[in-house]
Amino acid sequence: MHIRGDHAELAVGGRLDVRSAADARTAFHTALDDGHGDLVLDLTGLDSWDATGLGVIMGAHRRAGRTGRRLVLRGVPDRMQRLLVATRLHRILAIEGGLEAESLPRV
């Protein structure tokens, strides 16, 4: 996994999983603590995530709320969009452009 960016936008690539969760959590929390306004996570380069990775994103969402900020997901890959809809997390997380279950491609 690799993360580039600053306190306003982070580009996340590779795999967000149990092996990379601690590093991702640290990067997300640092960006949230050091900035103001929305923190955008650009997930365009993300290959996959597991339950731990999704938990890191949810933890960052909660921390953003506690710091008066908002976590916004951008460029969520299709298969990850389907997971967010299946778990109904698309109703909780701020997703640029929004996600509608009817508009997602079926596999």
Buried (B, 14 or more C-beta within 10 A) or exposed (E): BEBEBEBEBBBBBBBBBEEBBEBBBEBBBEBBEEBEEBBBBBBEBBEEBBEBBBBBBBBBBEBBEEBEBBBBBBBBBEEBBBBBBEEEBBEEBBBBEEBEEEEBEEE
